[in-house]
Amino acid sequence: MRSVFPRAAISSGPKARSVAFLILAALGAWSIGFEINVLWGPGEHASVVFGHVAFVLVLGLAGLLSVARGILYAQERGAWIAIGGACVMWAGAEAYYGFVLAPMKVIPVPSLADAGYLLFYPLAFAGMIMLFRARSGRASAAQWLDGFTAALAAGALSAAVGLDAALQAIGGKPLEVVTNLAYPVGDLLLLGIIVGALVVCGLRTGRAWLLLALGIGAFCVADALYLVKAAEGAYELGIWFDVGWPVGMVVLAAAAWADPPGRAAPSIRAARGVRPIVLPIVFAVISIGLLLYTGSAHLNWGVRALAACSLGMVLLRLTQTFKDNTKVMAERNREARSDALTGLSNRRALNSDLARVDDHVGPDQPAIVAVFDLDGFKHYNDTFGHHAGDALLARLGVKLRESVAGRGRAYRMGGDEFCVVVQGGGDFDDAVQRAAAALTEVGDGFTIGNSYGVVHMPGEASDADAALQLADQRMYDRKGGGRSSAKRQSRDVLLQALREHAPSLGDHTQGLRELAEAVARKLGFTDSAVEMTGITAGLHDVGKMAIPRAILDKPGAFNEEEWAFMRRHTIIGERIIAAAPALADVALAVRATHERWDGDGYPDGLAGSRIPAAARVVTVCDAFDAMIAERPYSAARATTDAVTELKRCAGTQFDPAAVDAFAQVFAERLADATAQAASKPGDLSPVG
């Protein structure tokens, strides 16, 4: 329902709250003065300020403050209007009692005053229920059980303290008994919901619930004492406990304004540590104590019933706690044995399952262990990003699980490694091929394959651990051997084609490859990166096979058109090399072998670390080789002069780190050549 007071709520915020606090302070001060006047002053009727008219006005004004809170702010509007309306009804009943019924010698029961008083309870109860629903949020089942248990225990305790005394004091006609009994019963219900709400929501729901508890507590004390005095015929206006009603009203109004309107109630959090156990134990002790006490003191059946119900709720709470703990342990065990990304079982689960395989595998119950490693996944990750890589692994994990469903289990061992364990015989080769197919995906610009190793048990391994180790070894042998062989074969074919087209280019590549590998090692490249750098050096000129011999063998300098033709050879080389999938990384590096560190190179104008590392090394080595070679259009330089030129251009044309590494390799080879020259005559080149 649309609010009819939205602008009032917006415009009156801090100011309205400040005015409310001032009024509350004044009402609180009046309540203190009232009690002082009753205890030590001339009494209620002797003072206009503390007389019955002022008493009723204080009650009504406190109720209207709660109503105003609901009218001015849409949040929790219904709750505070209901609670404030309950207080206003009580104030009206008090006015009728003081001005109409009090002068009578015999006060009728029930009366219109009782109707007003008793309307307080359903209105207050409805308001607190609405407030509880607004602030309770998503409490757990255990928290709800704690709330019900607390409400029942509090009801039993308050019934044992006040209800029995009230029942003994109540007498008369049935209608009078029912009317008088409605007060303590209403008080018990309000106390129960307050205590239950405090337990469910805790102090995190703000100060309102604590103040509500104090206000209702003041009401209950005043009501209980009134019933006893009224039953004895000793009640009169202005008695000392009359202050309980205005104090209760003022505190309820303070609860309405205690928490700043518009601020969301804090979220409820499940209790941790020992608290979930402490609360049920406390409630159980209270209930057991009450049951023992009622047995000896012969208290009413209501106390016993409430205490027994509270104990029943404690048992339900402990049952819920056991179920929650069992569920949590099962979930943690599942998470500990599952891969969060793919949902497959993880390495921990694999180790556990392999132990069971050992117990059952035999000639009549064979099994296989197959380990898979994805091919092309790193390139896919680098190209499309880690989120896309995670999504790919999740898809492949689902496909792998489905491929062995009903025959075995699939596992993700970490990274891009997977494992399959199949038991029971049958066509194991078919199971492996299905798993390999599941771990394959081809798309626009990428191909994901896999390498795998398979071990049959018990024939090839005595236990599951040995089988897993052997399968892992076979997988890596197959992965490394296949890739290396494919690269070498593709490289050899292209080098032979280059030699056939231009023998001088073919001869030039051998020494350049060895030099580039030496520099790569000096830079700390991995073995595979060193190998890739050497292949890049050997194939960096393969694109020149598409350049006419007339241009390649031209004795003089190139013109602009010929230079444009020559600059295309890296792009052509990339296309030729990329035709071999095993050389995809080499193709990218070859394309970049004429880029410059400062970005003025070709064909893409790459700069700095954006140039592939292998290309940066080959560029330095190729420039050195070009400077010391005799060309038709330029004389060869001395090797030391060539190194000096490389250092001069470091940071502009060349990668400084690659130049430094080259200089170290050159110095080491020069020292070796000098040592050899001292023992054998001859002219040895330090760089081959």
Buried (B, 14 or more C-beta within 10 A) or exposed (E): EEEEBEEBBEEBBEEBBEBBBEBBEEBBEBBEBBBEBBEEBEEBEEBEEBBBEBBBBBBBBBBBBBBBBBBBBBBBBBBBBBBBBBBBBBBBBBBBBBEEBEEEEEBEBBBBBBBBBBBBBBBBBBBBBBBBEBBBBEBBEBBBBBBBBBBBBBBBBBBBEBBBBBBEBBEEEEEBBEBBBBBBBBBBBBBBBBBBBBBBBBEEBBEBBBBBBBBBBBBBBBBBBBBBBBBEEEBEBBBEBBBBBBBBBBBBBBBBBBBEBEEEBBEBEEBEEEEBEEBBEBBBEBBBBBBEBBEEEEBBEBBBBBBBBBBBBBEBBBEBBEEBEEEEEEEEEEEEBBBEEBEBBBBEBBBEBBEEBBEEBEEEEBBBBBBBBBBBBEBBBEEBEEEEBEEBBBBBBBBBBEBBEEBBBBBBBEEBBBBBBBBEEEEBEEBBEBBBEBBBBEEEEBBBBBBBBBBBBBEBBEBBBBBBBBBBEBBBEBBEEBBEEBBEEBBEEBBEEBBEBBEEBBEBBEBBBBBBBBBBBBBEBEEEBBBBBBBBBBBBBBBBBBBEEEBBEBEEEEEEEBEEBBEBBBBBBBEBBBEBEBBBBBBBBBBBBBBBBBBEBBBBEBBEEEBBBBBBBBBBBBBBBBBBBEEEEEEEBEBEEBBEBBBEBBEEBBBBBBBBBBBBBBEEBBEEBEEEEEEEEEEBEBBE
